[in-house]
Amino acid sequence: MDIRGAVRSVIINNAAHVKELIAALRVSAPEIGPVLRPRVELRKWRSGRLSVYNGFTHEERVAGWQRSKWLQDSRALPAPSECVICGSQKNLEYHSETYFDPTLVQAVCKSCHRRIHLRFRFPDAWARWVESVSKPSWIKVLASDRRDLRHGFRLDACNSTANFSVQPD
């Protein structure tokens, strides 16, 4: 197989993976309500530089984090109440595999969130953990190898029909 064929194969495999992942994420994504506080400002990123994740750069990840936090601060996105993986109700936050669509977030506890982000470094431990999770979960669709999924997510986000309504104060 020549280099073009190899690249084409990777793109096709990633596109199929993105479609499967987005479908799984949509099943358990929280319901987005109307924006009740439209004048909320975007939060400023105060932590260190983020590494590339799923092909998303530091800047793209921060922008996605800001949009997700804006939805939470404006009360359109409810505060997480339970980890969708382990059921914990403590130390909850939202995780995103796609930073272009702030509605495709999953409520996870810090422990599960850390495991998700460490899956590339420890793929064997990740596979064992995923098998041990009893709840049906979107994590079973996550790849344990590094992939540049950004392009597939960008295409899906551009085609998304997300509808945000703003309620007057």
N, C-alpha and C positions, 0 to 999 in steps of 0.2 A: 504494500500500500504506500503510495507516495504521500508527501507531507500534506497536500491539499485534501486527500482522502481521509487522512488521520484527523485533520482539523474539522472537516465536515462531520465525521463520526462523533467527535467530542461534542460539537454543537447540537447534533441531533439527540444524543444521549442526555445532554443537559436540558434541552427543551422538553423532552419527555419527563425528566425528573421534576422540572419546575412546574409543569402542569399537574403532576401527581401531588406535589407538595402544596401547591396553592389550593387544590381541592380539599386536601386534608386540613389545612389551616382554616379554611372558610367554615368547616363543620363546627369547629370549637371556638371560633373567634367571638368575642363579646359583642353584644348588640350595641350599635351606635345610635344614640338618641339625638335630639335637637341640641344645638349649641345654646346653652342657657346664659352664658357669660361671654359674649363675643369680643369684649374689649380686653381680654386677658393677653398679656404680652408673652412672647416666646422666652423660655428660660435660656440662660447663658450656660454654656458648657464650662465647668470649672475643674474637671479632672484632666488627667494626662491624655496624651495622644493615643488614639485607638488604632489597633492593627487592622489590616484588611481582613474582612470577614465575608465569605461568599462572593468575593469580588468587589464589595462595597468599600470605598475609601473612608478614611477618618471623617472627611467633610460630609460625605453622604450619610454615614452612620449618625453623626451629630445632628444633621438636618432631620433625619427620620426620628431620632430621639426627641427633638424639639417639637415636631408635629404631634407625636404621640402624647407628650407631656401637655401640649396645648389642648388636645382633645380632653385629657383628664382634668386639667385646670378649668376648662370651660364647661365641665360637667357633661360633655357629650359621651365620653368614655367612662364607664363606672370604675370605681376603684376595684382592684382585684380582690376577690373574697376567698378564693381557694385555688391552690395549685392544681392545674389540670392534669398533672402527672402523678403526684403522690397524695394529693388531697390535703396537704398542710394548709393551715390558715394563718401561719406566721411568716414574717419576712417576705412578703409578696411584692412582686414587680412584674412588669410586662417584658416579654422577650419578642424580638422580631427577627424573622429570617429575611424579610424584605424591607428595606428602608424607604422604598418609594410609596408604599401603601400603609399608612399608619393605622388602618383598620384591621390589618392582618396580624394582630398581636395575640400572644397567649399569656395568661396569668400563670406565673411559675414562682416557686419559692427560690430563695437565693441558692440553696443547695442544688436543686435541679438545674437552675440557670447556669451555675458554674460547670456542671457536668456537660451541658449542651455545648458550651464554648470550649471545653477541653477535649471534646470528642476527636478532634483532628490529631492531637498529641498522643492520645491513648485509645486508639481504635478498638483494641481487644477488650479493654475495660468497658468501653462504651457499648460494644455488642453484648457483653454479659449483662450490663445494667438494663439495656433496652429489653432483653429477653425476660428479665426479672420483673419488669413493670407489669402489673396486673390489669390496670385500666387500659381500655383501648385508647390509643393516643397517637397524635400526629408525629411524635418523636420516632415512631417506627419507620417513618418515611424519610427521615433525615439521613443523608449520606454521611459516612464516616471518613470519607476522603475529601480533600479540599477541592472545591469546584468554584468556577466563576459563574454564579447563577444570576449575576446582576443584569445581564442583557435580557434574559427571559423574564425576570421580574419587571424590568423597565417596560417591556412590551406589554405585559399584562396590566401594569399600572396605567399605561397610556390608554388601554382599551377598557379600563374599569369604569363602571357607571356609578361610583360612590356618590351619594347625594347627602350633602350636609345642609340642614336648614338652620337659619339663624333666627332666634326669637328676640324680639325687642326687649330692652330692659324694663 
